[in-house]
Amino acid sequence: MNEQKNNAVTVGSKTDWEFFLQIGIVIVLAVLLFYNFGGTGNVTGGAIGTVSALDIAPKGVPAVYGKELGISYDDVSPNNPKLADAAIQKLSAYENEKLTSEQMVRYKKIGGSIACEYCCGAETLIFSSGERACGCAHSYSMRGLAKYLLIKHPDMTDEQILEELGKWKVLFFPGVHQQKAQVLKSQGIELNYINLASNKYRGIEQGQASDGAMVGGC
Protein backbone atom coordinates (compact mmCIF):
# COMPACT_ATOMS: atom_id res chain seq x y z
CA MET A 1 0.00 0.00 0.00
CA ASN A 2 2.77 2.41 0.92
CA GLU A 3 4.61 1.47 -2.25
CA GLN A 4 1.56 2.39 -4.34
CA LYS A 5 1.30 5.80 -2.62
CA ASN A 6 4.96 6.55 -3.28
CA ASN A 7 4.52 5.66 -6.94
CA ALA A 8 1.51 7.98 -7.13
CA VAL A 9 3.50 10.85 -5.70
CA THR A 10 6.32 10.28 -8.18
CA VAL A 11 3.98 10.17 -11.14
CA GLY A 12 2.16 13.27 -9.96
CA SER A 13 5.41 15.21 -9.54
CA LYS A 14 6.59 14.24 -12.98
CA THR A 15 3.28 15.35 -14.49
CA ASP A 16 3.47 18.70 -12.71
CA TRP A 17 7.05 19.23 -13.93
CA GLU A 18 6.11 18.53 -17.55
CA PHE A 19 3.12 20.86 -17.30
CA PHE A 20 5.21 23.79 -16.02
CA LEU A 21 7.87 23.11 -18.67
CA GLN A 22 5.24 23.37 -21.39
CA ILE A 23 3.98 26.64 -19.92
CA GLY A 24 7.53 28.00 -19.92
CA ILE A 25 8.04 27.07 -23.58
CA VAL A 26 4.79 28.80 -24.53
CA ILE A 27 5.87 31.99 -22.73
CA VAL A 28 9.28 32.01 -24.44
CA LEU A 29 7.66 31.54 -27.86
CA ALA A 30 5.19 34.35 -27.15
CA VAL A 31 8.04 36.73 -26.23
CA LEU A 32 9.96 35.84 -29.39
CA LEU A 33 6.90 36.40 -31.56
CA PHE A 34 6.28 39.75 -29.88
CA TYR A 35 9.75 41.04 -30.71
CA ASN A 36 9.74 39.63 -34.22
CA PHE A 37 6.54 41.53 -34.93
CA GLY A 38 7.88 44.67 -33.29
CA GLY A 39 5.11 44.65 -30.70
CA THR A 40 2.97 46.76 -33.06
CA GLY A 41 1.75 44.37 -35.70
CA ASN A 42 4.40 45.43 -38.23
CA VAL A 43 6.35 42.41 -39.36
CA THR A 44 10.06 43.09 -39.18
CA GLY A 45 11.21 39.72 -40.44
CA GLY A 46 14.47 40.25 -38.55
CA ALA A 47 15.30 43.21 -40.82
CA ILE A 48 13.31 46.45 -40.71
CA GLY A 49 9.96 47.80 -39.62
CA THR A 50 7.64 50.10 -41.50
CA VAL A 51 8.84 53.68 -41.94
CA SER A 52 5.91 56.07 -41.78
CA ALA A 53 5.60 59.50 -43.34
CA LEU A 54 5.65 60.96 -39.83
CA ASP A 55 9.07 59.43 -39.23
CA ILE A 56 10.68 61.31 -42.10
CA ALA A 57 8.68 64.55 -42.29
CA PRO A 58 10.46 67.63 -40.88
CA LYS A 59 8.46 69.55 -38.29
CA GLY A 60 8.34 73.04 -36.86
CA VAL A 61 9.92 76.30 -38.03
CA PRO A 62 13.17 76.09 -40.04
CA ALA A 63 15.92 77.33 -37.74
CA VAL A 64 17.76 79.62 -40.18
CA TYR A 65 15.07 81.14 -42.38
CA GLY A 66 11.67 80.11 -41.02
CA LYS A 67 10.87 83.31 -39.14
CA GLU A 68 12.34 85.44 -41.93
CA LEU A 69 9.96 83.99 -44.50
CA GLY A 70 7.10 83.44 -42.07
CA ILE A 71 7.00 79.76 -42.88
CA SER A 72 6.87 76.40 -41.13
CA TYR A 73 7.38 72.84 -42.30
CA ASP A 74 3.97 72.15 -40.78
CA ASP A 75 2.37 74.45 -43.38
CA VAL A 76 2.70 71.74 -46.02
CA SER A 77 0.09 69.09 -45.34
CA PRO A 78 -2.53 67.29 -47.42
CA ASN A 79 -5.02 68.33 -44.75
CA ASN A 80 -4.74 72.02 -45.72
CA PRO A 81 -4.06 72.51 -49.46
CA LYS A 82 -4.52 76.29 -49.29
CA LEU A 83 -1.89 76.68 -46.59
CA ALA A 84 0.44 74.37 -48.51
CA ASP A 85 0.06 76.46 -51.67
CA ALA A 86 0.69 79.64 -49.66
CA ALA A 87 3.90 78.14 -48.28
CA ILE A 88 5.03 77.19 -51.78
CA GLN A 89 4.44 80.77 -52.93
CA LYS A 90 6.56 82.12 -50.08
CA LEU A 91 9.39 79.75 -50.98
CA SER A 92 9.12 80.72 -54.65
CA ALA A 93 9.44 84.47 -54.04
CA TYR A 94 13.20 84.57 -54.77
CA GLU A 95 13.08 82.31 -57.84
CA ASN A 96 13.70 85.23 -60.26
CA GLU A 97 16.46 86.87 -58.23
CA LYS A 98 19.78 87.45 -59.98
CA LEU A 99 22.87 85.79 -58.62
CA THR A 100 26.50 86.79 -58.69
CA SER A 101 28.91 84.62 -60.66
CA GLU A 102 30.12 83.02 -57.43
CA GLN A 103 26.57 82.36 -56.26
CA MET A 104 25.65 80.96 -59.66
CA VAL A 105 28.41 78.34 -59.43
CA ARG A 106 26.96 77.13 -56.16
CA TYR A 107 23.41 77.37 -57.48
CA LYS A 108 24.24 75.15 -60.45
CA LYS A 109 25.79 72.56 -58.19
CA ILE A 110 22.84 72.52 -55.80
CA GLY A 111 20.12 72.72 -58.48
CA GLY A 112 21.84 69.99 -60.47
CA SER A 113 21.74 67.61 -57.49
CA ILE A 114 17.97 67.42 -57.00
CA ALA A 115 14.82 67.39 -59.13
CA CYS A 116 11.04 67.33 -58.96
CA GLU A 117 10.86 64.02 -60.81
CA TYR A 118 7.63 62.87 -59.17
CA CYS A 119 5.76 65.84 -60.63
CA CYS A 120 7.38 67.00 -63.87
CA GLY A 121 9.86 64.18 -64.47
CA ALA A 122 12.82 66.55 -64.87
CA GLU A 123 16.33 65.27 -64.29
CA THR A 124 17.36 68.35 -62.29
CA LEU A 125 15.85 71.62 -61.05
CA ILE A 126 18.00 73.58 -63.51
CA PHE A 127 19.93 73.00 -66.70
CA SER A 128 23.72 73.24 -66.73
CA SER A 129 23.29 76.85 -67.86
CA GLY A 130 21.45 77.70 -64.66
CA GLU A 131 18.10 78.13 -66.40
CA ARG A 132 15.04 76.48 -64.90
CA ALA A 133 14.48 72.92 -66.11
CA CYS A 134 10.96 72.46 -64.77
CA GLY A 135 7.98 74.78 -64.52
CA CYS A 136 6.05 73.10 -61.70
CA ALA A 137 5.29 74.93 -58.47
CA HIS A 138 7.40 72.55 -56.41
CA SER A 139 10.47 73.28 -58.54
CA TYR A 140 9.88 77.03 -58.31
CA SER A 141 9.78 76.77 -54.53
CA MET A 142 12.97 74.73 -54.26
CA ARG A 143 14.85 77.01 -56.67
CA GLY A 144 13.51 80.06 -54.82
CA LEU A 145 14.68 78.74 -51.47
CA ALA A 146 18.10 77.87 -52.90
CA LYS A 147 18.56 81.42 -54.20
CA TYR A 148 17.26 82.94 -50.97
CA LEU A 149 19.74 80.99 -48.85
CA LEU A 150 22.63 81.70 -51.22
CA ILE A 151 21.88 85.42 -51.07
CA LYS A 152 20.81 85.85 -47.46
CA HIS A 153 22.80 83.07 -45.79
CA PRO A 154 25.97 82.52 -47.83
CA ASP A 155 27.61 80.94 -44.78
CA MET A 156 25.47 77.84 -45.28
CA THR A 157 27.26 75.06 -47.15
CA ASP A 158 25.96 73.61 -50.41
CA GLU A 159 25.08 70.41 -48.54
CA GLN A 160 23.10 72.31 -45.91
CA ILE A 161 21.12 74.13 -48.59
CA LEU A 162 20.53 70.92 -50.52
CA GLU A 163 19.32 69.31 -47.31
CA GLU A 164 16.76 72.09 -46.85
CA LEU A 165 15.47 71.60 -50.40
CA GLY A 166 15.21 67.90 -49.62
CA LYS A 167 13.09 68.55 -46.56
CA TRP A 168 10.51 70.44 -48.57
CA LYS A 169 10.54 67.84 -51.33
CA VAL A 170 9.75 65.15 -48.75
CA LEU A 171 6.80 67.26 -47.59
CA PHE A 172 5.61 67.74 -51.18
CA PHE A 173 5.70 63.99 -51.90
CA PRO A 174 5.27 62.17 -48.55
CA GLY A 175 4.00 58.86 -49.91
CA VAL A 176 6.80 58.07 -52.33
CA HIS A 177 9.47 59.23 -49.88
CA GLN A 178 8.02 56.95 -47.24
CA GLN A 179 8.60 54.03 -49.60
CA LYS A 180 12.05 55.31 -50.52
CA ALA A 181 12.97 55.58 -46.85
CA GLN A 182 11.88 51.98 -46.37
CA VAL A 183 14.18 50.82 -49.17
CA LEU A 184 17.12 52.92 -47.99
CA LYS A 185 16.76 51.58 -44.47
CA SER A 186 16.52 47.99 -45.69
CA GLN A 187 19.83 48.45 -47.50
CA GLY A 188 21.56 50.00 -44.51
CA ILE A 189 21.75 53.46 -46.07
CA GLU A 190 21.59 56.40 -43.67
CA LEU A 191 18.25 58.20 -43.62
CA ASN A 192 19.04 61.87 -44.16
CA TYR A 193 17.38 64.37 -46.47
CA ILE A 194 20.15 64.35 -49.05
CA ASN A 195 20.02 60.57 -49.40
CA LEU A 196 16.25 60.63 -49.30
CA ALA A 197 15.40 63.47 -51.69
CA SER A 198 18.38 64.34 -53.88
CA ASN A 199 19.46 62.53 -57.04
CA LYS A 200 21.99 60.50 -55.08
CA TYR A 201 19.69 57.47 -54.79
CA ARG A 202 17.15 58.49 -57.40
CA GLY A 203 14.87 55.66 -58.47
CA ILE A 204 15.93 53.25 -55.73
CA GLU A 205 12.28 52.99 -54.69
CA GLN A 206 11.05 51.89 -58.13
CA GLY A 207 8.87 48.82 -57.98
CA GLN A 208 7.65 49.67 -54.49
CA ALA A 209 3.96 50.36 -53.86
CA SER A 210 3.16 54.00 -53.10
CA ASP A 211 0.01 55.96 -52.37
CA GLY A 212 1.17 58.58 -54.89
CA ALA A 213 0.23 61.44 -52.56
CA MET A 214 1.34 64.90 -53.64
CA VAL A 215 0.92 68.10 -51.63
CA GLY A 216 0.64 71.41 -53.44
CA GLY A 217 -0.12 72.16 -57.07
CA CYS A 218 2.14 70.83 -59.76
N, C-alpha and C positions, 0 to 999 in steps of 0.2 A: 504493500500500500504506500509506504513512504517512498519507495523507488518510483512509483507511478507519479506521485506528486512532484518529485524532483525533476522528472522528465517533462512534466507539464510546465514547470517554471522555466526550464531551459528553452523549450519550444516557444513559449510566450515571449521571452527576452529576445530571441532571435528574430521573431516576427516584428517586434517593436523596433529593433535596430534597422531592419530592412525598410520599414515604413518611413522612419526618419531620414534614412539615406535617400530614398526616393524624393521626399519633400525637399531635401537639400539640393538635389540635382535639378529639380523644377525651378527653384529659386535662382540658381546660377544661370540656367538657360534664359530665364525671364530677364535677368540683368543684362546678359549679353545681347539679347534682342533689343532691349531698350536703347543701348548705346549704338548698336548698328543702325537703328532707325533714327538716331539723333534725338530721341525723346520727343519729337514733334510730328512724327508721321512722314518726314521727308527721308526717303531712303538714301543713305550715304554710300552703301556698297563698299565701305572701307576706303572710299576716295574722297568725295566732296559732297556737300549739301547744296541745297538750292540757294542761289544768290538772288535776292529780291531787288526790285528797283529802289526800294528804300535804303538798301545797303550801299548803293553806289551813288545815289543822288546827293549833291552838295546841298547844304542847308544854311540858312541865315544870310547875313549881309556880308558881301565880299570885303575882306579886311582892308585892302588898299584903295579901292575905288567905289565901293558900294554906296557910301554916304555922299560922295561927290556926284554920282549919277542918280542918286535917289532910287536905288534898285536893290533887290534881294533875290537870291536864288529861289526863294519860296514863291516869287511872283510867277514863275513858269510852272504851271500845273494844268493837267487836262480838266480839272474841276472848275477852272476860271479862264476860259479862252481870251476874254477881253483883257484881263490883267496880263496874260502871257504876251499878247500882241503889243500891249503898251510897253512891256519890258523890252521886247525885241526892237521897238522903235527907239527907245532910249539908247540901246546898245549900238544902233545903226547910225546915230547922229553924226559920228566922226568919219563915216565911210568915205566921204568926198574930200576930206582934208588932204592938203598937200604935205608931202614928206621931204625932208632933206635927203641928199644923196646917201648919207650915212644911215639914216632911218630907213630908207628904201631898201638898202642891202639887208637889213634885219627883217623888214617886212616881207621881202621875197622868200627869205628862209623860213619864216614862220608860216606864211600863207601857203607855201609849197609843201608843208608838212601835214596838212589837214584838209579835209574836204567836207562837203555836205552831200555825200554820195547816196544817202538814204532818201533824199528829196529830189535833187536835180541830177544825180549820177556823175557829177564832175569829179575829175581826178584830184584837183586841188582847189583851194579858194581863189587863187590867182594864177594867171599864166606867168611864164618866166619873165615877161616884160613888166610884170607888176599890175597889169590890167586885170579887172575882175573876170573870173572864169565861170561864174554862176550868178544868175539873177534872182535867186530865191531869197526870201526874207531872212532865213537862217544864216545864209552866207553873208548877207549885208551886215547882220548883227555881229558876226564873228570878225569880219574885216574891220568894222567900225571900232570894236573893242580893241583889236590889235593896234590900230592907229592911235587910239586914245592913249593906250598904255605906253606906246613908243614916244608919244609927244609929251604926255604929262608925267610919266613915271619911267624915264629912260634908265633908271638904276635897276629896273627889273631885268632879269636875264631872258634870253629868247625862250628857254625852257619854261620859265615861270609864266610867261605870257601865253605860250602854247598850252600850258596846263589850264590856264583860265579859259581859253577858248574851248578846251576839251570838256570842262565842267558844264558849260552852257550847251554844248552839243549833246551831252548825256541827258540833260533836262529836255532838250528838244525831241530826242528819240529814246525815251526810257525803255521801251520794250525790247528793241534790238540790242541795246547796250546791256540789258540784263542778261540776255542770252550770250553776248560776247564775253561778259564777265565770267559767266559759268564756264565757258570754254577755256579762257585764260587761266582760271583757277585750276581747272582739271589738268592743265599742262604745266602747272607750277610756275606760271608767269605772274609776276607781281601786279597787283591791281592798283594802278595809279591812273590818272586821267590822260597821261600821254600814251600809255600802252592801250588804254581803253578806247580813246577817241581819235587819236591821230592816225596817220597812214602807216604807222609802224607795224601794226598787226591787222591791217585792213583785209577784210574778207575771211578772217579766221573763223567767224561764226557762221559761214555759209553752210546750209544744210540743216541748221538748227531751227526748230519751230519758234516763231515769234508772233506776238500779238499785233505787230505792225503799227503800234501807237505812235502818233506824231503830235507834238504840241506846238501850236503857232502855225500861221499860214505859210505856205510854201511858195 
